[in-house]
């Protein structure tokens, strides 16, 4: 069940991640890259180097959940990687647009974002 909503906090990992990693390795990235607690109920987003796949890491009541999305066409904007800190806070609407592959700063939506 998809239980994410605007009450969650969303953190985007601003470096490319190896998405072959599982629960423990993603939890290790969260702990090593910042002072964030991976089991505090926040949602952590990871994007691969090609910007075509992303994973959402989330702690729920019963345990850890990973949501995995692969874009059929196009790419996620590379502007997300331009940050000094390792995790950047996202709003709910920014996260929804990111998952849909839409650049919120674009005046017109392109078919392919390369």
C-alpha positions as CSV (number, residue, x, y, z in Angstrom):
1,X,0.0,0.0,0.0
2,X,1.3,3.4,-1.0
3,X,1.1,5.4,2.2
4,X,3.1,8.5,1.5
5,X,1.5,11.9,1.8
6,X,2.3,15.6,2.4
7,X,2.8,14.9,6.1
8,X,6.0,13.0,5.5
9,X,9.4,14.7,5.2
10,X,11.2,14.0,1.9
11,X,15.0,14.0,1.5
12,X,16.7,13.7,-1.9
13,X,20.2,12.2,-2.1
14,X,22.0,14.8,-4.3
15,X,24.6,12.3,-5.7
16,X,24.0,9.5,-8.0
17,X,23.5,6.1,-6.2
18,X,24.0,2.5,-7.2
19,X,20.4,1.3,-7.1
20,X,21.4,-2.3,-7.1
21,X,21.8,-1.9,-3.4
22,X,19.2,-3.1,-1.0
23,X,17.8,-2.1,2.3
24,X,21.0,-2.3,4.4
25,X,23.2,-0.5,1.9
26,X,20.7,2.4,1.4
27,X,20.4,2.7,5.2
28,X,24.2,2.9,5.4
29,X,24.2,5.7,2.8
30,X,21.7,7.7,4.9
31,X,23.6,7.2,8.1
32,X,27.1,7.9,6.5
33,X,26.1,10.9,4.4
34,X,24.3,12.9,7.1
35,X,23.1,12.8,10.7
36,X,19.7,11.6,9.6
37,X,17.9,8.7,11.2
38,X,16.7,6.2,8.5
39,X,13.9,4.9,10.7
40,X,12.3,8.2,11.8
41,X,9.5,8.0,9.2
42,X,11.1,10.2,6.6
43,X,11.3,9.3,2.9
44,X,14.7,9.2,1.2
45,X,14.9,9.4,-2.6
46,X,17.8,8.0,-4.6
47,X,18.4,8.4,-8.3
48,X,20.8,6.4,-10.5
49,X,23.6,7.8,-12.7
50,X,21.5,7.7,-15.9
51,X,18.6,9.5,-14.1
52,X,16.1,7.0,-15.4
53,X,15.4,5.1,-12.2
54,X,14.7,6.1,-8.6
55,X,14.1,4.5,-5.3
56,X,12.1,5.7,-2.3
57,X,13.3,4.4,1.0
58,X,10.7,4.7,3.8
59,X,10.2,3.3,7.3
60,X,6.6,2.3,8.1
61,X,5.0,0.7,11.1
62,X,6.0,-2.8,10.2
63,X,9.4,-2.2,8.7
64,X,11.3,-0.7,5.8
65,X,9.6,-0.2,2.4
66,X,11.4,0.5,-0.9
67,X,9.4,1.9,-3.8
68,X,11.1,1.5,-7.2
69,X,10.3,3.5,-10.3
70,X,11.8,3.3,-13.8
71,X,10.9,6.0,-16.4
72,X,9.8,4.6,-19.7
73,X,11.1,7.6,-21.7
74,X,13.1,10.7,-20.8
75,X,15.2,11.4,-17.8
76,X,15.0,13.2,-14.4
77,X,16.4,16.7,-14.6
78,X,20.1,16.8,-13.7
79,X,19.5,20.0,-11.7
80,X,18.9,17.8,-8.6
81,X,22.6,16.9,-8.4
82,X,23.7,20.5,-8.1
83,X,23.8,20.9,-4.4
84,X,26.6,21.2,-1.7
85,X,24.9,19.0,0.9
86,X,24.4,15.3,0.5
87,X,20.6,15.4,1.2
88,X,18.2,18.1,0.1
89,X,14.7,18.6,1.6
90,X,11.9,18.3,-0.9
91,X,8.3,19.4,-0.6
92,X,5.4,16.9,-1.4
93,X,4.6,18.6,-4.7
94,X,8.3,18.6,-5.8
95,X,8.5,14.9,-5.0
96,X,5.4,14.1,-7.0
97,X,6.7,16.0,-10.0
98,X,10.1,14.3,-9.7
99,X,8.6,10.9,-9.7
100,X,6.5,11.7,-12.7
101,X,9.7,13.0,-14.5
102,X,8.5,16.6,-14.8
103,X,11.0,19.4,-14.2
104,X,9.2,22.0,-12.0
105,X,11.3,24.9,-13.3
106,X,10.5,24.2,-17.0
107,X,8.1,26.6,-18.7
108,X,7.1,23.9,-21.2
109,X,7.2,20.2,-20.6
110,X,9.6,18.5,-23.1
111,X,9.0,15.0,-24.3
112,X,12.6,13.9,-23.5
113,X,14.8,15.6,-21.0
114,X,18.5,14.8,-21.8
